[in-house]
Amino acid sequence: MSDEHDYGEPTGTRVRLPDADPYGGARRPGRSSSRSLVTVVGVVVLLIAAIAFANRGGDDSPSSSATGDTDKPKAAPTAATGTKPVQMKMGGIPAGYARDAQGAQSAAANYAVALGSTGMFHKESRHAIVGTVYTADAAAGLQAPMDQAYSADFLAKLGLDENGNAPEGDTFVSRVIPVGTTVQAYTSTTAKVAVWYLGLIGMSGETSTDPVTSSWKTWTFDLQWTGDDWKIVSDEQKDGPAPVPGDDRAASSDEISKAIEEYGGFTYAR
């Protein structure tokens, strides 16, 4: 658990207030130690500083190690294991994970998807999501700071109204797409799982000035087995690793809106 906190009693979970200018740069600025920057405990508002597509080019040569693979840690298997996915949901979020390392990975991936969804921008659904994926103690310490973070001013910077709704005819996009997971530590009651993911955020619409952009991040969760399921105790994010951008043609706002409406998300289970 982390002992860094600025609001209320320590819950072991840290949250960073959303950037005041979510589309002002290609990446989030680093965390400041100044209390005047209003750093709060809890979960980070996701994907706000998306990587700009304009930053193309640069060194395209692949990186490699001259020492070979002898000292590299073995990667977790990515092939399907045959284990059945979870069969139940709580508030629309997959639940009932196995009490093993594989179950912890599935929980972390699915929780990242939920915390990166558009539901986080609506107060009622945000409270439900946080209350479902975090331990009771962590969730109790998050709700008020989270409500302050998702202020009307912040939502307005994203093109949303005070209730988190997009203008008529526009589609607000916020998605987390896990690429892979790895277990950094595991016991029968605790687990530390990192989720590497591609994120999408922005407003799709003819009048939007904040088009949907992508970013690559790694989200690490400290999980605890409680109430017969894995729950988040604390979490943190960092940028990357990001691959070299390709030369794909950027889709129009209509194409993005149609894709978001037609393609649903996944329940992740190995």
Buried (B, 14 or more C-beta within 10 A) or exposed (E): EBEBBBBEEBBBBBBBBBBEEBBEEBBBEEEEEEEEEBBBBBBBBBBBBBBBEEEEEEEEEEEEEEEEEEEEEEEEEEEEEEEEBBEEEEBEBBBBBBBBBBBBBBBBBBBBBBBBBBBBBBBEBBBBBBBBBBBEBBBBBBBBBBEBBBEEEBBEBBBBEEEBBBBEEBBBBBBBBBBBBBBEEBEEEBBBBBBBBBBBBBBBBEEBEBBBBBBBBBBBBBBBBEEEBBBBBBBBBEBEEBEEBEEEEEBEBEEBBBBBEEEEEEBBBB
